[in-house]
Amino acid sequence: MGDSTADTRATRSTVWANGVELGIETFGRDDDPLVLLAGGTTMLSWPDAVCERLAAGGRRVVRYDLRDAGASTTLDPDAPEYNLRDLAADAAALVGALGAARAHLGGIGVGGMVAQVAALDYPDVFSALTLVSTRPVAPGPVDEDLPDHDAATMAALFSRPFPDWTDRDAVAGFVAEGAELLGNDPEQARATAARIWDRTPSSDPSVHQTNQLGTVFARLDCAPRWRERLGELAVPTLVVHGRANPFFPVGNGEALAAAIPGARLLVLDDMGTVLRDAAAEEVAAAMLSSDEALF
């Protein structure tokens, strides 16, 4: 049951898990059931309002940066020496490092791919799943039955010259401009990009670029496939997808929900690739509802 008196203020720290340091931010009380939110790639892909609403609903919420993002271990985003399975192991190890036995795991974008594999590889660690703006296959060539990136949008998005990644205002403006192409709120995107820039611990342009765009993920070894294993999942699963998402069109979310037994699909008509602040209440309520029978 929710507790409207729960303290939703956030505390930031780092945690050592699976041989790496992971940047985390915690909302809520330590003795509440854990909701672990994998960044896509930074933790700020999960809006503050979603985290605060979940904490007010009686959850201990921990959002975290993937490797090579935010406050987590960053070595060389251009040549990562880890793979998708390592990121899944990070998530499982983080649950233990936080002192929990199990967690509701959420992932957005590429973090949603991490979450799928983590739940499959560590079924005793994760009690529920929320998968946002993601798909059931890795970056790269898409399966024939899944809609690929919208070609016109991608052409417009990637024909733009990159900004000076060391210029905070230029980066925020670049991201805001791209947000309009992706069906997102440009002002929300601008503010988030500035916060990501502020949290990037390096002045290296390649580190800033991967923090903003998640480019490190395109360089990861994501084999073997996991789509054919999704029927093994036996936890409450919520799939959230935007109808206006041109990067992973909504058919990807529909296919993902269809492949997972009992999954609920929540399609938000005015959502592009990211969760809008305005949808925080609806999304958090759906997440709480999906696992309320567990607690």
PAZAPA-4460 file (N, C-alpha, C; in steps of 0.05 Angstrom, whole numbers, plus 32768, in hexadecimal, padded with zeros to 4 digits):
% residues 295
    n_x    n_y    n_z   ca_x   ca_y   ca_z    c_x    c_y    c_z   seq   type   mol
   8011   7FE8   8000   8000   8000   8000   8012   8019   8000     1      M     A
   8008   802E   7FF4   8018   8047   7FF3   8017   8056   800D     2      G     A
   802B   8067   8011   802C   8077   8029   8033   8093   8021     3      D     A
   8020   80A5   8021   8024   80C0   8017   8036   80D0   8029     4      S     A
   803E   80C5   8041   8050   80D3   8053   806D   80CC   804E     5      T     A
   8072   80B9   803B   808E   80B1   8036   809F   80C8   802D     6      A     A
   80B8   80C8   8036   80CB   80DD   802E   80D5   80D7   8013     7      D     A
   80CF   80E9   7FFF   80D7   80E4   7FE3   80F1   80F2   7FDB     8      T     A
   80FE   8100   7FEF   8116   810E   7FE8   812C   80FB   7FDF     9      R     A
   813C   8104   7FCC   8150   80F2   7FC0   816B   80F5   7FCE    10      A     A
   817A   80E0   7FD0   8196   80E0   7FD9   81A7   80D3   7FC4    11      T     A
   81BE   80DF   7FBE   81D0   80D4   7FA9   81E9   80C7   7FB6    12      R     A
   81F2   80B2   7FA9   820B   80A5   7FB2   8214   8093   7F9C    13      S     A
   8229   8083   7FA2   8232   806E   7F90   8233   8054   7F9F    14      T     A
   8230   803E   7F91   8230   8024   7F9D   8242   8012   7F8C    15      V     A
   8253   8002   7F9A   8264   7FEF   7F8C   8254   7FD5   7F88    16      W     A
   8251   7FCC   7F6F   8242   7FB4   7F68   824E   7FA7   7F4F    17      A     A
   8252   7F8D   7F50   825C   7F7F   7F39   8276   7F8A   7F2E    18      N     A
   8287   7F94   7F40   82A1   7F9D   7F39   82A2   7FB9   7F2D    19      G     A
   828C   7FC8   7F2E   828C   7FE3   7F24   827D   7FF6   7F38    20      V     A
   8282   800F   7F35   8274   8023   7F45   825C   802E   7F36    21      E     A
   8245   802D   7F42   822D   8036   7F35   8221   804E   7F43    22      L     A
   821C   8063   7F34   820F   807B   7F40   81F2   8075   7F44    23      G     A
   81E8   807C   7F5C   81CC   8077   7F63   81C0   8090   7F70    24      I     A
   81A5   8091   7F6E   8196   80A5   7F7D   817E   8097   7F89    25      E     A
   817A   809C   7FA3   8165   808D   7FB2   814F   80A0   7FBA    26      T     A
   8136   8096   7FB7   811E   80A4   7FC0   810F   8091   7FD3    27      F     A
   8104   809C   7FE8   80F3   808C   7FFA   8102   8080   8011    28      G     A
   80F5   806D   801E   8100   8061   8037   810E   8047   8031    29      R     A
   8124   8042   8040   8134   802B   803B   8126   8011   8041    30      D     A
   8111   8011   8051   8104   7FF8   8058   80EC   7FF2   8046    31      D     A
   80E7   8003   8032   80D1   7FFD   801F   80DB   7FEB   8009    32      D     A
   80C9   7FDD   7FFB   80D1   7FCC   7FE4   80E0   7FDC   7FCF    33      P     A
   80F4   7FCF   7FC4   8106   7FDD   7FB2   80FC   7FDD   7F95    34      L     A
   80FD   7FF5   7F89   80F9   7FF8   7F6C   8113   8002   7F61    35      V     A
   8120   7FF3   7F50   813A   7FFA   7F44   8136   8003   7F27    36      L     A
   813F   801B   7F21   813A   8026   7F06   8155   802A   7EF7    37      L     A
   8158   801A   7EE2   8170   801B   7ED2   816F   8033   7EBF    38      A     A
   8185   8042   7EBF   8186   8059   7EAD   8187   8051   7E90    39      G     A
   8181   8064   7E80   8182   805E   7E63   8191   8073   7E53    40      G     A
   81AA   807A   7E57   81BC   806B   7E69   81C0   8078   7E84    41      T     A
   81BA   8092   7E87   81BC   809E   7EA2   81A2   809C   7EB1    42      T     A
   81A4   809E   7ECC   818D   809B   7EDD   8178   80B0   7ED7    43      M     A
   817F   80C7   7ECB   816C   80DD   7EC7   8159   80D8   7EB1    44      L     A
   815B   80C1   7EA3   8146   80B9   7E91   812C   80B2   7EA0    45      S     A
   812F   80AD   7EBA   8117   80A9   7ECB   8111   80C4   7ED8    46      W     A
   80FB   80D1   7ED1   80F4   80EB   7EDD   80F2   80EB   7EFB    47      P     A
   80FA   8101   7F07   80F8   8104   7F24   80DB   80FE   7F2D    48      D     A
   80C8   8108   7F1E   80AC   8106   7F26   80A3   80E8   7F28    49      A     A
   80AD   80D7   7F16   80A6   80BB   7F18   80B2   80AF   7F31    50      V     A
   80CB   80B5   7F36   80D8   80AA   7F4E   80CB   80B3   7F68    51      C     A
   80C4   80CD   7F69   80B7   80D8   7F81   809B   80CC   7F85    52      E     A
   808D   80C7   7F6F   8072   80BB   7F72   8074   809E   7F7B    53      R     A
   8087   8090   7F71   808B   8074   7F7A   8092   8073   7F98    54      L     A
   80A4   8086   7FA0   80AC   8087   7FBC   8094   808D   7FCE    55      A     A
   8083   80A0   7FC5   806B   80A7   7FD4   8058   808F   7FD5    56      A     A
   805A   807D   7FC2   8049   8065   7FC2   8054   804E   7FD2    57      G     A
   8069   8053   7FE2   8074   803F   7FF4   808A   802E   7FE8    58      G     A
   809A   803A   7FD6   80B0   802B   7FCA   80CB   803A   7FD0    59      R     A
   80DF   802A   7FD4   80FA   8035   7FD4   8104   8035   7FB7    60      R     A
   8108   804C   7FAC   810F   804E   7F8F   812C   8055   7F8D    61      V     A
   813B   8045   7F7D   8157   804A   7F77   815A   804B   7F59    62      V     A
   8160   8063   7F4E   8167   8064   7F32   8185   8065   7F30    63      R     A
   8190   8059   7F1A   81AD   8058   7F19   81B7   805C   7EFC    64      Y     A
   81D0   8064   7EFA   81DE   8068   7EE0   81EA   804D   7ED8    65      D     A
   81E6   8047   7EBE   81F5   8030   7EB3   8213   8037   7EB2    66      L     A
   8223   8023   7EAD   8240   8028   7EAA   8244   803D   7E94    67      R     A
   825A   804C   7E96   8261   8060   7E83   824C   8076   7E81    68      D     A
   823E   807B   7E97   8229   8090   7E98   8228   809C   7EB4    69      A     A
   8223   80B6   7EB5   821E   80C3   7ECF   8235   80BF   7EE2    70      G     A
   822E   80B7   7EFB   8242   80B3   7F10   824D   8096   7F11    71      A     A
   8245   8085   7EFE   824F   806A   7EFE   826B   8068   7EF1    72      S     A
   8277   8051   7EF5   8292   804D   7EEA   8293   8054   7ECC    73      T     A
   82A4   8066   7EC5   82A8   806E   7EA9   82C5   806A   7EA1    74      T     A
   82C9   8059   7E8D   82E4   8053   7E83   82E8   805E   7E67    75      L     A
   82DD   8050   7E53   82DF   8059   7E37   82C6   8052   7E29    76      D     A
   82B3   8066   7E27   8299   8061   7E19   829C   8059   7DFC    77      P     A
   82B3   805F   7DF0   82B7   8058   7DD4   82C0   803B   7DD1    78      D     A
   82C8   802E   7DE7   82D1   8012   7DE5   82CB   8004   7DFF    79      A     A
   82B1   8000   7E05   82A9   7FF3   7E1E   82B3   7FD6   7E20    80      P     A
   82BE   7FCF   7E37   82C8   7FB4   7E3B   82B5   7FA4   7E4C    81      E     A
   829B   7FA7   7E46   8286   7F97   7E54   8270   7F93   7E40    82      Y     A
   825C   7F83   7E46   8246   7F7D   7E34   822B   7F80   7E42    83      N     A
   8216   7F7A   7E33   81FB   7F7D   7E3E   81F7   7F6C   7E56    84      L     A
   8202   7F54   7E56   81FF   7F42   7E6D   820D   7F4D   7E86    85      R     A
   8223   7F5B   7E82   8230   7F68   7E99   821D   7F7D   7EA5    86      D     A
   8210   7F8D   7E94   81FD   7FA1   7E9F   81E6   7F94   7EAD    87      L     A
   81DD   7F7D   7EA4   81C7   7F6E   7EB2   81D1   7F65   7ECD    88      A     A
   81EA   7F5B   7ECD   81F6   7F52   7EE7   81F9   7F6A   7EFA    89      A     A
   81FF   7F81   7EF0   8201   7F99   7F01   81E7   7F9D   7F0F    90      D     A
   81D1   7F9C   7F00   81B6   7FA0   7F0D   81B1   7F8D   7F23    91      A     A
   81B7   7F73   7F1E   81B2   7F5F   7F32   81C4   7F63   7F4B    92      A     A
   81DD   7F6A   7F46   81F0   7F6E   7F5C   81E8   7F87   7F6C    93      A     A
   81DD   7F9B   7F5F   81D5   7FB3   7F6C   81BF   7FAF   7F80    94      L     A
   81AC   7F9D   7F79   8197   7F96   7F8C   81A3   7F8C   7FA6    95      V     A
   81B6   7F79   7FA4   81C2   7F6F   7FBC   81D2   7F84   7FCB    96      G     A
   81E1   7F95   7FBC   81F1   7FAA   7FC9   81DF   7FBE   7FD8    97      A     A
   81C6   7FC1   7FCF   81B4   7FD3   7FDC   81A6   7FC5   7FF4    98      L     A
   81AC   7FAC   7FF9   81A2   7F9E   8010   8186   7F92   800C    99      G     A
   817E   7F90   7FF3   8163   7F85   7FED   8165   7F68   7FE3   100      A     A
   8150   7F59   7FE6   814F   7F3E   7FDB   8145   7F3D   7FBF   101      A     A
   8131   7F4E   7FB9   8126   7F4F   7F9E   811E   7F6C   7F98   102      R     A
   8119   7F72   7F7F   8112   7F8D   7F77   8100   7F8D   7F5E   103      A     A
   80EF   7FA1   7F5C   80E0   7FA7   7F44   80F5   7FB7   7F33   104      H     A
   80FA   7FAD   7F1B   810F   7FB8   7F0A   8102   7FC7   7EF2   105      L     A
   8109   7FE0   7EEF   8100   7FF0   7ED8   8117   7FF8   7EC6   106      G     A
   8111   7FF9   7EAC   8126   8001   7E99   8119   8011   7E83   107      G     A
   8127   8026   7E7A   811C   8037   7E65   8130   8037   7E4E   108      I     A
   8126   8035   7E35   8138   8035   7E1E   814B   801E   7E1F   109      G     A
   8165   8023   7E1D   8179   800D   7E1E   8179   8001   7E3A   110      V     A
   8171   8011   7E4F   816E   8005   7E69   8159   7FF0   7E6A   111      G     A
   8145   7FF2   7E59   8130   7FDE   7E57   813B   7FC4   7E4C   112      G     A
   814F   7FC5   7E3B   815C   7FAD   7E32   816C   7FA0   7E48   113      M     A
   817A   7FB0   7E58   8188   7FA6   7E6F   8174   7F98   7E82   114      V     A
   815D   7FA5   7E87   8149   7F9A   7E99   813E   7F7F   7E90   115      A     A
   8139   7F7D   7E76   812F   7F63   7E6C   8142   7F4D   7E71   116      Q     A
   815B   7F52   7E6A   8170   7F3D   7E6D   8175   7F37   7E8B   117      V     A
   8175   7F4C   7E9C   8179   7F48   7EB8   8163   7F36   7EC4   118      A     A
   814A   7F3B   7EBD   8134   7F2C   7EC7   8135   7F0F   7EBE   119      A     A
   813E   7F0B   7EA5   8141   7EF0   7E9B   8158   7EE1   7EA8   120      L     A
   816F   7EEE   7EAB   8186   7EE1   7EB6   8187   7EDE   7ED4   121      D     A
   8177   7EEF   7EE2   8176   7EEF   7EFF   8159   7EEF   7F09   122      Y     A
   814B   7EDA   7F03   812E   7ED9   7F09   8128   7EDA   7F27   123      P     A
   813B   7ED3   7F38   8136   7ED4   7F55   813A   7EEF   7F61   124      D     A
   8145   7F02   7F51   814C   7F1C   7F5C   8137   7F31   7F56   125      V     A
   8128   7F2D   7F40   8115   7F42   7F37   80F8   7F38   7F39   126      F     A
   80E8   7F47   7F47   80CD   7F3F   7F4D   80B8   7F4B   7F3A   127      S     A
   80C0   7F60   7F2B   80AD   7F6D   7F18   80BF   7F7D   7F04   128      A     A
   80B3   7F84   7EED   80C1   7F92   7ED8   80B0   7FA9   7ECE   129      L     A
   80BE   7FBF   7EC8   80B2   7FD5   7EB8   80C5   7FDB   7EA1   130      T     A
   80BB   7FDA   7E89   80CB   7FDD   7E71   80C0   7FF5   7E61   131      L     A
   80D0   800A   7E5E   80C6   8023   7E52   80D6   8029   7E38   132      V     A
   80C8   802E   7E23   80D4   8037   7E0A   80EB   8026   7E01   133      S     A
   80E6   800C   7E01   80FC   7FF9   7DF9   80F1   7FE4   7DE6   134      T     A
   8102   7FD0   7DE0   80F9   7FBB   7DCD   8106   7FA1   7DD5   135      R     A
   80FD   7F8B   7DCA   8107   7F71   7DD3   8120   7F66   7DC4   136      P     A
   812E   7F78   7DB6   8147   7F70   7DA8   815B   7F87   7DAD   137      V     A
   8174   7F80   7DA8   818A   7F93   7DAE   818C   7FA8   7D98   138      A     A
   819C   7FBD   7D9D   81A1   7FD1   7D88   81AC   7FC4   7D6F   139      P     A
   81A6   7FCF   7D59   81AF   7FC4   7D3F   8197   7FBB   7D2E   140      G     A
   819C   7FA9   7D1B   8186   7FA0   7D09   816F   7F95   7D19   141      P     A
   8157   7F9D   7D12   813F   7F96   7D20   8132   7F7D   7D14   142      V     A
   8123   7F6D   7D24   8115   7F56   7D19   8100   7F60   7D05   143      D     A
   80FA   7F4F   7CF1   80E8   7F57   7CDC   80CC   7F5F   7CE5   144      E     A
   80C3   7F53   7CFB   80A8   7F59   7D05   80A7   7F72   7D17   145      D     A
   80BE   7F7E   7D1C   80BE   7F96   7D2E   80C3   7FAF   7D1D   146      L     A
   80B4   7FC4   7D23   80B9   7FDD   7D14   80D4   7FEA   7D1C   147      P     A
   80E2   7FF2   7D07   80FD   7FFE   7D0B   80FA   801C   7D10   148      D     A
   8110   8029   7D16   8110   8046   7D19   8103   8054   7D01   149      H     A
   80F4   8069   7D06   80E8   8078   7CF1   80FF   8086   7CE1   150      D     A
   8100   807F   7CC7   8117   8087   7CB7   8119   80A6   7CB4   151      A     A
   8103   80B3   7CB0   8104   80D0   7CAD   810D   80DE   7CC6   152      A     A
   8103   80D4   7CDD   810B   80E0   7CF6   8129   80DC   7CFB   153      T     A
   8132   80C3   7CF6   814F   80BD   7CFB   8160   80CE   7CE9   154      M     A
   8158   80D3   7CD0   8168   80E3   7CBD   816A   8100   7CC8   155      A     A
   8153   810A   7CD1   8154   8126   7CDC   8164   8127   7CF6   156      A     A
   8162   8113   7D06   816F   8113   7D20   818D   8111   7D1D   157      L     A
   8197   8100   7D0C   81B3   80FB   7D0A   81C1   810B   7CF4   158      F     A
   81B3   811C   7CE6   81BF   812D   7CD3   81C9   8147   7CE0   159      S     A
   81C1   814B   7CF9   81C9   8164   7D07   81E6   8162   7D10   160      R     A
   81F5   8178   7D0E   8210   8177   7D19   8210   8175   7D37   161      P     A
   8222   8166   7D42   8224   8164   7D5F   822D   817E   7D6B   162      F     A
   8224   8183   7D83   822D   819C   7D91   8249   8198   7D9C   163      P     A
   8254   81AD   7DA7   826C   81AB   7DB7   8264   819E   7DD2   164      D     A
   826B   8185   7DD6   8261   8176   7DED   826B   8182   7E07   165      W     A
   827F   8194   7E07   8288   81A0   7E1F   827A   81BB   7E25   166      T     A
   8266   81C2   7E14   8257   81DB   7E17   823B   81D4   7E21   167      D     A
   8236   81D9   7E3A   821D   81D1   7E47   8204   81DB   7E38   168      R     A
   8204   81F5   7E32   81ED   8200   7E25   81E9   81F5   7E08   169      D     A
   81FF   81F1   7DFA   81FD   81E6   7DDF   81F2   81C9   7DE0   170      A     A
   81FB   81BA   7DF3   81F1   819E   7DF6   81D3   819E   7DFD   171      V     A
   81CB   81AF   7E10   81AF   81B0   7E18   819D   81B8   7E00   172      A     A
   81A7   81CB   7DF0   8198   81D4   7DD9   8196   81BE   7DC4   173      G     A
   81AC   81B0   7DBF   81AC   8199   7DAC   8198   8184   7DB4   174      F     A
   8198   817D   7DCE   8186   8168   7DD7   8169   8171   7DD6   175      V     A
   8163   818A   7DDC   8148   8195   7DDA   813E   8194   7DBE   176      A     A
   814F   819B   7DAB   8147   819A   7D8E   8141   817E   7D86   177      E     A
   8151   816B   7D8F   814C   814F   7D88   8133   8144   7D95   178      G     A
   812C   814F   7DAC   8114   8146   7DBA   80FB   814A   7DAA   179      A     A
   80FA   8161   7D9C   80E2   8166   7D8B   80DF   8151   7D75   180      E     A
   80F5   8149   7D6A   80F5   8134   7D55   80EC   8119   7D60   181      L     A
   80F2   8115   7D7A   80EC   80FB   7D86   80D1   80FA   7D95   182      L     A
   80C2   810F   7D93   80A7   8110   7D9F   80A8   8116   7DBD   183      G     A
   80BE   8122   7DC6   80C2   8128   7DE2   80BE   8146   7DE8   184      N     A
   80BC   814D   7E02   80B9   8168   7E0B   80D5   8176   7E09   185      D     A
   80D9   8189   7DF8   80F3   8195   7DF5   80FE   81A3   7E0E   186      P     A
   80EC   81B0   7E1D   80F6   81BD   7E35   80FD   81A9   7E4B   187      E     A
   80EE   8194   7E4E   80F6   817F   7E60   8110   8173   7E58   188      Q     A
   8114   816F   7E3E   812D   8163   7E33   8144   8176   7E38   189      A     A
   8140   8190   7E35   8155   81A4   7E39   815E   81A3   7E56   190      R     A
   814B   81A3   7E68   8152   81A3   7E85   8160   8189   7E8D   191      A     A
   8157   8173   7E82   8164   8159   7E89   8180   8158   7E7E   192      T     A
   8183   8161   7E65   819E   8161   7E59   81B2   8172   7E69   193      A     A
   81A9   8189   7E73   81BA   819A   7E84   81C2   818B   7E9E   194      A     A
   81AE   817D   7EAA   81B4   816E   7EC2   81C8   8157   7EBD   195      R     A
   81C4   814A   7EA6   81D7   8134   7E9F   81F3   813F   7E9B   196      I     A
   81F4   8156   7E8D   820E   8163   7E88   821C   816A   7EA3   197      W     A
   820C   8174   7EB6   8217   817C   7ED0   8221   8163   7EDF   198      D     A
   8215   814C   7EDB   821C   8134   7EE9   8233   8125   7EDB   199      R     A
   823A   812C   7EC3   824F   811E   7EB5   826A   8125   7EC1   200      T     A
   8279   8111   7ECB   8290   8117   7EDC   82AA   811C   7ECB   201      P     A
   82A7   811C   7EB1   82BF   811F   7EA0   82BB   8136   7E8D   202      S     A
   82D1   8142   7E84   82CF   8157   7E6F   82D4   814C   7E54   203      S     A
   82D7   8131   7E52   82DC   8124   7E38   82C2   8125   7E27   204      D     A
   82C3   8130   7E0E   82AB   8132   7DFE   829E   8118   7DF9   205      P     A
   82AD   8101   7DF6   82A0   80E7   7DF1   8291   80DE   7E09   206      S     A
   8299   80E5   7E21   828A   80DE   7E39   8270   80EE   7E3A   207      V     A
   8272   8108   7E35   825A   8118   7E34   8246   810E   7E1F   208      H     A
   8251   8106   7E08   823F   80FD   7DF2   8230   80E3   7DFA   209      Q     A
   823E   80D0   7E06   8231   80B7   7E0E   821D   80BC   7E25   210      T     A
   8223   80CF   7E37   8210   80D5   7E4C   81F6   80E0   7E41   211      N     A
   81F8   80F0   7E2C   81E0   80FD   7E20   81D2   80EA   7E0D   212      Q     A
   81E0   80DA   7DFE   81D4   80CA   7DE8   81D5   80AC   7DEC   213      L     A
   81E3   80A3   7E01   81E5   8086   7E05   81F4   8078   7DEF   214      G     A
   8207   8085   7DE2   8214   8078   7DCB   8225   8060   7DD2   215      T     A
   822D   805E   7DEC   823D   8046   7DF3   822D   802C   7DEE   216      V     A
   8213   802D   7DF0   8203   8015   7DEE   8205   8008   7DD2   217      F     A
   8209   8019   7DBD   820B   800E   7DA2   8225   7FFF   7D9E   218      A     A
   8238   8001   7DB1   8251   7FF4   7DAF   8253   7FDA   7DC0   219      R     A
   823D   7FD4   7DCE   823D   7FBD   7DDF   8237   7FA3   7DD0   220      L     A
   8243   7F8D   7DDA   823C   7F72   7DD1   8222   7F6B   7DE0   221      D     A
   820C   7F68   7DD1   81F3   7F61   7DDE   81EA   7F45   7DD9   222      C     A
   81FB   7F35   7DCD   81F4   7F19   7DC8   81F6   7F09   7DE2   223      A     A
   81E6   7EF3   7DE4   81D3   7EE8   7DD1   81B8   7EF6   7DD3   224      P     A
   81A7   7EF1   7DBF   818C   7EFC   7DBF   817D   7EF3   7DD8   225      R     A
   8169   7F03   7DE0   8159   7EFB   7DF7   813B   7EFB   7DF0   226      W     A
   8133   7F05   7DD9   8117   7F07   7DD3   8108   7EED   7DD5   227      R     A
   8115   7ED7   7DCC   8108   7EBD   7DCD   8105   7EB2   7DE9   228      E     A
   8111   7EBF   7DFD   810F   7EB6   7E19   80FA   7EC6   7E29   229      R     A
   80EE   7EDA   7E1D   80DC   7EEB   7E2D   80C4   7EDC   7E38   230      L     A
   80BD   7EC6   7E2C   80A7   7EB6   7E37   80AD   7EA9   7E51   231      G     A
   80C7   7EAA   7E59   80CF   7E9E   7E73   80C8   7EB1   7E8A   232      E     A
   80C4   7ECB   7E84   80C0   7EDE   7E9A   80A5   7ED8   7EA8   233      L     A
   80A7   7ED7   7EC2   808F   7ED0   7ED2   808C   7EE5   7EE9   234      A     A
   8091   7EFE   7EE2   808D   7F14   7EF6   807A   7F28   7EEA   235      V     A
   806B   7F37   7EFB   805A   7F4D   7EF0   806B   7F60   7EDF   236      P     A
   8061   7F66   7EC7   8070   7F76   7EB5   805E   7F8C   7EA9   237      T     A
   8068   7FA5   7EAA   805B   7FBC   7E9E   806D   7FC5   7E87   238      L     A
   8061   7FC8   7E70   806F   7FD3   7E58   8062   7FEE   7E52   239      V     A
   8073   8003   7E53   806A   801E   7E4D   8076   8027   7E33   240      V     A
   8066   8032   7E21   8071   803A   7E07   8061   8053   7DFD   241      H     A
   806F   8064   7DEF   8063   807B   7DE4   8059   8076   7DC7   242      G     A
   8040   807E   7DC2   8036   807B   7DA7   8044   808C   7D93   243      R     A
   8051   80A2   7D9D   805F   80B4   7D8B   807D   80AF   7D8A   244      A     A
   8086   8097   7D92   80A2   8090   7D93   80AC   8088   7D77   245      N     A
   80BD   8099   7D6A   80C7   8092   7D50   80E1   8082   7D50   246      P     A
   80EE   8080   7D68   8107   8071   7D6A   8102   8053   7D6D   247      F     A
   80F1   804C   7D81   80E6   8031   7D83   80C8   8034   7D80   248      F     A
   80BD   8033   7D68   80A0   8036   7D64   8090   8023   7D75   249      P     A
   8077   802A   7D7A   8067   801D   7D8F   8064   7FFF   7D8A   250      V     A
   8067   7FF6   7D72   8066   7FD9   7D6D   807A   7FC9   7D7C   251      G     A
   8090   7FD6   7D83   80A5   7FC8   7D94   809A   7FC3   7DB0   252      N     A
   808D   7FD7   7DBB   8081   7FD3   7DD6   806B   7FBE   7DD5   253      G     A
   805B   7FBF   7DC0   8045   7FAB   7DBD   8050   7F8F   7DBC   254      E     A
   8066   7F8B   7DAC   8072   7F71   7DA9   807E   7F68   7DC3   255      A     A
   808B   7F7A   7DD2   8097   7F73   7DEB   8082   7F6A   7DFF   256      L     A
   806C   7F79   7E01   8057   7F71   7E14   804A   7F57   7E0C   257      A     A
   8047   7F52   7DF2   803B   7F39   7DE9   804D   7F21   7DEF   258      A     A
   8067   7F25   7DF1   807A   7F0F   7DF5   807C   7F07   7E12   259      A     A
   8075   7F19   7E25   8078   7F14   7E41   805D   7F0C   7E4D   260      I     A
   805C   7EF4   7E59   8042   7EEB   7E63   8036   7EFE   7E77   261      P     A
   801D   7F06   7E72   800E   7F17   7E84   8016   7F34   7E85   262      G     A
   8028   7F3D   7E73   8031   7F58   7E74   801B   7F6C   7E6E   263      A     A
   801B   7F83   7E7B   8008   7F99   7E75   8016   7FAD   7E64   264      R     A
   8009   7FB6   7E4F   8013   7FCB   7E3D   8005   7FE5   7E43   265      L     A
   8015   7FFA   7E48   800A   8015   7E4C   8016   8026   7E36   266      L     A
   8005   802F   7E23   800D   8040   7E0D   8004   805C   7E13   267      V     A
   8017   806F   7E13   8012   808B   7E18   8012   809A   7DFE   268      L     A
   7FFB   80A6   7DF7   7FF8   80B2   7DDC   800B   80C8   7DD6   269      D     A
   8011   80D9   7DEA   8022   80F1   7DE5   803F   80ED   7DED   270      D     A
   8047   80D4   7DF0   8063   80CE   7DF8   8073   80C6   7DE0   271      M     A
   808C   80D1   7DDF   809F   80C9   7DCB   80B2   80B3   7DD6   272      G     A
   80CC   80BA   7DD9   80DF   80A6   7DE2   80E3   80A7   7E00   273      T     A
   80DC   80BD   7E0E   80E1   80BF   7E2A   80C8   80C4   7E3A   274      V     A
   80C9   80BE   7E54   80B2   80C3   7E65   80AF   80E1   7E6A   275      L     A
   8098   80EC   7E64   8093   8108   7E69   808C   810B   7E87   276      R     A
   8094   8122   7E92   808D   8128   7EAE   806F   8126   7EB2   277      D     A
   8060   812F   7E9E   8043   812F   7EA1   8037   8114   7EA4   278      A     A
   8045   80FF   7E9C   803B   80E3   7E9D   8044   80D5   7EB7   279      A     A
   8052   80E3   7EC9   805E   80D6   7EE0   8049   80C9   7EF2   280      A     A
   8033   80D6   7EF7   801F   80CA   7F08   8013   80B1   7EFC   281      E     A
   800D   80B1   7EE2   8001   809A   7ED6   8015   8082   7ED5   282      E     A
   802E   8088   7ECE   8042   8073   7ECC   8048   8067   7EE8   283      V     A
   804C   8078   7EFB   8052   806F   7F16   803B   805E   7F22   284      A     A
   8023   8068   7F1D   800B   8059   7F27   800A   803D   7F1A   285      A     A
   8010   803C   7F00   8010   8022   7EF2   8026   800F   7EFD   286      A     A
   803D   801B   7F03   8053   800B   7F0E   804B   8000   7F2A   287      M     A
   8040   8011   7F3A   8038   8008   7F55   8022   7FF2   7F53   288      L     A
   8010   7FF6   7F41   7FFA   7FE3   7F3D   8004   7FC8   7F33   289      S     A
   8019   7FC8   7F23   8023   7FAF   7F17   8030   7F9D   7F2B   290      S     A
   803A   7FA7   7F42   8046   7F96   7F55   803A   7F97   7F71   291      D     A
   8022   7FA4   7F73   8017   7FA8   7F8E   800F   7F8D   7F9B   292      E     A
   800A   7F79   7F8B   8003   7F5F   7F97   801B   7F52   7FA4   293      A     A
   8033   7F5C   7F9E   804B   7F4F   7FA9   8050   7F58   7FC5   294      L     A
   8045   7F6E   7FCE   804C   7F7A   7FE7   8035   7F7C   7FFA   295      F     A
***
